[in-house]
Every structure is written in C-alpha cells, then in structure tokens.
C-alpha cells in the first residue's frame, strides 16, 4: 500500500483490495475514509506521528466494503524524498490461522 502525505492511497495491491472487498477503486480514497470506526478519530494524529518518526510498526483496522472490520499488522516507512509513504500490511487473522494450522 502506498499513500501520500495527505493520506490518499496512491497504490494498493490486488491482495489488499480483495481482503477489503474492493477493486482498484481504493486508489484515490483517503485512509481516514477506510479506517474502522474505532480508528477514525485518531487516524490523522497517528499518521502525523508516523510521518514525524519516519517509521512505525503496529496494527490498524480498516473497514471492509460490506462493513466488517479487517485488522492488519503493518510496517510503515517514509521514503527519503518525503513524497510517498509505503505501508506493508498483512491480515492478522491470516497469521493466527497459519499458526493454528502449524500446531495441528
């Protein structure tokens, strides 16, 4: 996932689009618009902290097109030219599913 300093998605992988029930229509949307309801009030502040720190790791919930909450684990970095911000994510429930399969 790639966003600009205004929190607008510039690029989103097909995999993330599928997890969220969207197609490429995510490109051009603001991160705030897709944040799960409990994250919306703090999205702008969290993003500003990330840009200032130039890197941030954690988890964040986005809303699926049909309304479900999808939680991602991410590692986010600001590029040296400050023009773009890369967000590399994976669905946390996928991690849990893989762990439970490995324990069987």
Secondary structure as a PSIPRED ss2 file (coil, helix, strand):
# PSIPRED VFORMAT (PSIPRED V4.0)

   1 X C   1.000  0.000  0.000
   2 X E   0.000  0.000  1.000
   3 X E   0.000  0.000  1.000
   4 X C   1.000  0.000  0.000
   5 X C   1.000  0.000  0.000
   6 X C   1.000  0.000  0.000
   7 X C   1.000  0.000  0.000
   8 X E   0.000  0.000  1.000
   9 X E   0.000  0.000  1.000
  10 X E   0.000  0.000  1.000
  11 X E   0.000  0.000  1.000
  12 X C   1.000  0.000  0.000
  13 X C   1.000  0.000  0.000
  14 X H   0.000  1.000  0.000
  15 X H   0.000  1.000  0.000
  16 X H   0.000  1.000  0.000
  17 X H   0.000  1.000  0.000
  18 X H   0.000  1.000  0.000
  19 X H   0.000  1.000  0.000
  20 X H   0.000  1.000  0.000
  21 X C   1.000  0.000  0.000
  22 X C   1.000  0.000  0.000
  23 X C   1.000  0.000  0.000
  24 X H   0.000  1.000  0.000
  25 X H   0.000  1.000  0.000
  26 X H   0.000  1.000  0.000
  27 X C   1.000  0.000  0.000
  28 X C   1.000  0.000  0.000
  29 X C   1.000  0.000  0.000
  30 X E   0.000  0.000  1.000
  31 X H   0.000  1.000  0.000
  32 X H   0.000  1.000  0.000
  33 X H   0.000  1.000  0.000
  34 X H   0.000  1.000  0.000
  35 X E   0.000  0.000  1.000
  36 X C   1.000  0.000  0.000
  37 X H   0.000  1.000  0.000
  38 X H   0.000  1.000  0.000
  39 X H   0.000  1.000  0.000
  40 X H   0.000  1.000  0.000
  41 X C   1.000  0.000  0.000
  42 X C   1.000  0.000  0.000
  43 X H   0.000  1.000  0.000
  44 X H   0.000  1.000  0.000
  45 X H   0.000  1.000  0.000
  46 X H   0.000  1.000  0.000
  47 X H   0.000  1.000  0.000
  48 X H   0.000  1.000  0.000
  49 X H   0.000  1.000  0.000
  50 X H   0.000  1.000  0.000
  51 X H   0.000  1.000  0.000
  52 X H   0.000  1.000  0.000
  53 X H   0.000  1.000  0.000
  54 X C   1.000  0.000  0.000
  55 X E   0.000  0.000  1.000
  56 X E   0.000  0.000  1.000
  57 X E   0.000  0.000  1.000
  58 X E   0.000  0.000  1.000
  59 X E   0.000  0.000  1.000
  60 X E   0.000  0.000  1.000
  61 X E   0.000  0.000  1.000
  62 X E   0.000  0.000  1.000
  63 X E   0.000  0.000  1.000
  64 X C   1.000  0.000  0.000
  65 X C   1.000  0.000  0.000
  66 X C   1.000  0.000  0.000
  67 X C   1.000  0.000  0.000
  68 X C   1.000  0.000  0.000
  69 X E   0.000  0.000  1.000
  70 X E   0.000  0.000  1.000
  71 X E   0.000  0.000  1.000
  72 X E   0.000  0.000  1.000
  73 X E   0.000  0.000  1.000
  74 X E   0.000  0.000  1.000
  75 X E   0.000  0.000  1.000
  76 X E   0.000  0.000  1.000
  77 X E   0.000  0.000  1.000
  78 X E   0.000  0.000  1.000
  79 X C   1.000  0.000  0.000
  80 X C   1.000  0.000  0.000
  81 X C   1.000  0.000  0.000
  82 X C   1.000  0.000  0.000
  83 X C   1.000  0.000  0.000
  84 X C   1.000  0.000  0.000
  85 X E   0.000  0.000  1.000
  86 X E   0.000  0.000  1.000
  87 X E   0.000  0.000  1.000
  88 X E   0.000  0.000  1.000
  89 X E   0.000  0.000  1.000
  90 X E   0.000  0.000  1.000
  91 X E   0.000  0.000  1.000
  92 X H   0.000  1.000  0.000
  93 X H   0.000  1.000  0.000
  94 X H   0.000  1.000  0.000
  95 X H   0.000  1.000  0.000
  96 X H   0.000  1.000  0.000
  97 X H   0.000  1.000  0.000
  98 X H   0.000  1.000  0.000
  99 X H   0.000  1.000  0.000
 100 X H   0.000  1.000  0.000
 101 X H   0.000  1.000  0.000
 102 X H   0.000  1.000  0.000
 103 X H   0.000  1.000  0.000
 104 X C   1.000  0.000  0.000
